[in-house]
Amino acid sequence: QQPIIAIETSKGKTYHTRYLVAADGVHSPTRKHYHIPMNGEASIQNLINVHFRTNEALSKLLIGNSTTNPTSPKSLNERNGENHQAMLHFIYNSKLVGVFVCHDGNHGEWVLQIPFFPPFQTMDDFTEEKVRGMIWAGLGIHPTNDNIASAINSNDEYRFDILSLRPWTMSSLVAQKYVNDSNTVVLAGDAAHAFPPAGGFGMNTGLQDAHNLAWRLTLLLKSEASGS
């Protein structure tokens, strides 16, 4: 019989289990509790995530810009009645170098990733007003000084809401081992390995972890139940 693991949640609930899959993120408290180190490059690049939401008019404008073929009077998407939104938009101009990530163009859900260079820059350098100007520049929309205030406060075509500004560090790391010394706790997802976001490796390897562990744990538990 394996030892029983007691897990207490942040809401004060306690659970008991014989096996635990720790999928608690890149800063995994579980991994740290069992003193499992991470190997690799801890800091490849620092970035700021700007989560913002556009209004309906601006959302339609941006979707139209991203799906229309400029070489054709009417894009193939439009002719087929389809909407093929691009997810990643890389911007390089005099006011912004960054990547727009379109999570849901129909509802205006976007994230802008901006390179960030501490200690030469701090979060104080990225005020909401400055970031708002960077977003406008990146979207190719340039409201004049006279209508900036109205664009912020009214429901016109330029309006969007900044929901959060958060720094993060891109890394390339893998846990020195995936299980604890008693073979009762297994790391999965970002807790076990951290990738740069390009290519979707984090999501795909996380799904593969879950699939791999599911059948292994099933066999283990059936074997224990049968006494073999």
C-alpha positions as CSV (number, residue, x, y, z in Angstrom):
1,Q,0.0,0.0,0.0
2,Q,1.2,3.4,-1.0
3,P,1.2,6.2,1.7
4,I,-1.8,8.5,1.8
5,I,-1.2,12.0,0.6
6,A,-3.2,14.8,2.3
7,I,-4.0,17.8,0.2
8,E,-5.4,21.0,1.6
9,T,-6.9,23.6,-0.8
10,S,-6.8,27.4,-0.5
11,K,-10.4,27.2,0.6
12,G,-9.6,25.0,3.6
13,K,-10.9,21.7,2.1
14,T,-8.8,18.5,2.7
15,Y,-8.5,15.6,0.3
16,H,-6.8,12.3,0.8
17,T,-5.3,10.3,-2.1
18,R,-2.7,7.6,-2.8
19,Y,-1.5,9.2,-6.1
20,L,-1.4,12.9,-7.1
21,V,-1.0,14.5,-10.5
22,A,0.5,17.9,-9.9
23,A,-0.6,20.2,-12.8
24,D,-0.2,23.4,-10.8
25,G,1.7,25.5,-13.2
26,V,5.2,26.7,-14.0
27,H,5.7,28.0,-10.4
28,S,4.3,24.6,-9.0
29,P,4.2,24.7,-5.2
30,T,4.1,20.9,-5.3
31,R,7.3,20.6,-7.2
32,K,9.0,23.1,-4.8
33,H,7.6,21.1,-1.8
34,Y,9.3,18.0,-3.0
35,H,12.5,19.9,-3.9
36,I,12.5,19.0,-7.6
37,P,14.7,21.4,-9.5
38,M,14.2,22.7,-13.0
39,N,16.9,22.5,-15.6
40,G,17.4,24.8,-18.6
41,E,17.1,28.5,-19.4
42,A,15.1,30.3,-16.8
43,S,15.0,33.7,-18.5
44,I,15.0,33.9,-22.3
45,Q,13.0,37.1,-22.6
46,N,10.8,39.4,-20.4
47,L,7.5,40.5,-21.7
48,I,4.4,42.4,-20.7
49,N,0.9,40.9,-21.4
50,V,-1.7,43.5,-22.0
51,H,-5.2,42.0,-21.9
52,F,-7.8,44.2,-23.6
53,R,-11.3,44.0,-25.0
54,T,-12.5,46.0,-28.0
55,N,-16.0,47.2,-28.5
56,E,-18.3,45.7,-31.2
57,A,-17.5,48.3,-33.9
58,L,-13.7,48.0,-33.5
59,S,-13.9,44.2,-33.3
60,K,-15.7,44.1,-36.7
61,L,-13.2,46.5,-38.2
62,L,-10.2,44.4,-37.0
63,I,-11.8,41.1,-38.2
64,G,-12.4,42.7,-41.6
65,N,-8.8,43.9,-41.9
66,S,-7.5,40.4,-40.9
67,T,-9.7,38.4,-43.3
68,T,-9.9,40.5,-46.4
69,N,-7.5,39.7,-49.3
70,P,-6.3,43.1,-50.5
71,T,-5.6,41.7,-54.0
72,S,-9.2,40.7,-54.5
73,P,-12.3,42.9,-54.6
74,K,-14.0,40.4,-52.4
75,S,-12.0,38.0,-50.3
76,L,-12.4,34.2,-50.6
77,N,-13.6,34.1,-46.9
78,E,-16.3,36.6,-47.7
79,R,-17.4,34.7,-50.8
80,N,-17.7,31.5,-48.9
81,G,-19.4,33.2,-45.9
82,E,-16.6,32.2,-43.6
83,N,-14.5,34.1,-41.1
84,H,-10.9,32.8,-40.8
85,Q,-9.5,35.0,-38.1
86,A,-5.7,35.0,-37.8
87,M,-4.5,34.4,-34.2
88,L,-1.0,36.0,-34.2
89,H,-0.3,39.5,-35.6
90,F,3.4,40.6,-35.4
91,I,3.8,44.3,-35.4
92,Y,7.1,46.2,-36.2
93,N,6.8,50.0,-36.4
94,S,8.3,53.1,-34.9
95,K,5.8,53.1,-32.0
96,L,5.4,49.4,-31.2
97,V,7.2,46.1,-31.5
98,G,4.9,43.4,-30.3
99,V,2.5,40.5,-31.0
100,F,-1.3,40.8,-30.9
101,V,-2.9,37.5,-29.9
102,C,-6.5,37.2,-31.0
103,H,-8.3,35.0,-28.5
104,D,-11.8,35.8,-29.7
105,G,-12.2,38.4,-32.5
106,N,-16.0,38.3,-32.5
107,H,-16.1,39.4,-28.8
108,G,-13.0,41.6,-29.0
109,E,-10.8,39.5,-26.7
110,W,-7.1,40.3,-27.3
111,V,-3.7,40.1,-25.6
112,L,-0.7,42.3,-26.7
113,Q,2.7,41.0,-25.8
114,I,5.4,43.7,-25.5
115,P,9.1,43.0,-25.0
116,F,10.3,44.4,-21.7
117,F,13.9,45.0,-20.6
118,P,14.5,45.1,-16.8
119,P,16.5,46.7,-15.1
120,F,16.5,49.4,-17.8
121,Q,12.7,49.4,-17.8
122,T,10.1,48.9,-15.0
123,M,6.4,48.5,-15.0
124,D,6.2,52.2,-14.2
125,D,7.3,52.9,-17.7
126,F,4.2,51.3,-19.1
127,T,1.3,53.4,-17.9
128,E,-2.2,52.7,-19.2
129,E,-2.1,55.9,-21.3
130,K,1.2,54.9,-22.9
131,V,0.1,51.3,-23.5
132,R,-3.2,52.6,-25.0
133,G,-1.2,54.6,-27.5
134,M,0.9,51.6,-28.4
135,I,-2.2,49.5,-29.0
136,W,-3.7,52.2,-31.3
137,A,-0.4,52.3,-33.2
138,G,-0.2,48.6,-33.5
139,L,-3.8,48.3,-34.8
140,G,-3.1,51.0,-37.3
141,I,-5.6,53.4,-35.8
142,H,-4.5,56.9,-35.0
143,P,-7.1,59.0,-33.2
144,T,-6.2,62.7,-33.0
145,N,-5.4,64.4,-29.7
146,D,-8.8,66.0,-29.8
147,N,-10.8,62.8,-29.8
148,I,-8.5,60.6,-27.6
149,A,-10.6,61.5,-24.5
150,S,-13.8,60.7,-26.2
151,A,-12.4,57.5,-27.5
152,I,-11.6,56.4,-24.0
153,N,-14.9,57.4,-22.4
154,S,-17.5,56.9,-25.1
155,N,-18.7,53.9,-27.1
156,D,-17.2,55.0,-30.4
157,E,-15.3,53.0,-32.9
158,Y,-11.9,53.5,-31.2
159,R,-12.9,52.4,-27.7
160,F,-11.4,49.4,-25.9
161,D,-10.9,48.5,-22.3
162,I,-7.5,47.5,-20.8
163,L,-8.3,44.7,-18.4
164,S,-4.8,43.9,-17.1
165,L,-1.1,44.7,-17.4
166,R,1.2,41.9,-16.2
167,P,4.9,41.1,-16.7
168,W,6.1,37.5,-17.4
169,T,9.3,35.7,-18.2
170,M,9.7,33.4,-21.2
171,S,11.7,30.3,-20.2
172,S,12.7,26.9,-21.5
173,L,12.8,24.5,-18.5
174,V,12.3,20.8,-17.7
175,A,12.0,19.2,-14.3
176,Q,15.0,17.1,-13.2
177,K,12.6,14.3,-12.6
178,Y,8.8,13.9,-13.0
179,V,8.0,11.9,-9.8
180,N,8.8,12.3,-6.1
181,D,11.0,9.9,-4.2
182,S,8.0,7.7,-3.1
183,N,6.6,7.6,-6.7
184,T,3.2,8.9,-5.5
185,V,3.3,12.4,-7.0
186,V,3.7,13.0,-10.8
187,L,4.3,16.4,-12.4
188,A,2.4,17.3,-15.5
189,G,2.0,20.2,-17.8
190,D,3.9,23.5,-17.0
191,A,4.8,22.1,-13.6
192,A,7.0,19.5,-15.5
193,H,8.2,21.6,-18.5
194,A,8.0,25.2,-19.6
195,F,8.3,26.2,-23.2
196,P,8.3,29.5,-25.1
197,P,4.7,30.0,-26.4
198,A,5.5,29.7,-30.1
199,G,4.2,26.5,-31.6
200,G,1.8,25.6,-28.9
201,F,4.2,23.1,-27.4
202,G,3.1,23.8,-23.8
203,M,-0.6,23.0,-24.5
204,N,0.2,20.0,-26.7
205,T,2.7,18.4,-24.3
206,G,0.3,19.1,-21.4
207,L,-2.4,17.1,-23.2
208,Q,0.1,14.4,-24.0
209,D,1.0,14.2,-20.3
210,A,-2.6,13.8,-19.3
211,H,-3.2,11.1,-21.9
212,N,-0.1,9.2,-21.0
213,L,-0.8,9.4,-17.2
214,A,-4.5,8.4,-17.6
215,W,-3.8,4.9,-19.0
216,R,-0.8,4.3,-16.8
217,L,-2.7,5.2,-13.6
218,T,-5.6,3.1,-14.8
219,L,-3.4,0.0,-15.2
220,L,-1.7,0.7,-11.9
221,L,-5.0,1.0,-9.9
222,K,-6.5,-2.1,-11.6
223,S,-3.4,-4.1,-10.9
224,E,-3.5,-3.0,-7.2
225,A,-7.2,-3.8,-7.0
226,S,-6.7,-7.3,-8.3
227,G,-3.7,-7.9,-6.1
228,S,-1.4,-8.7,-9.0
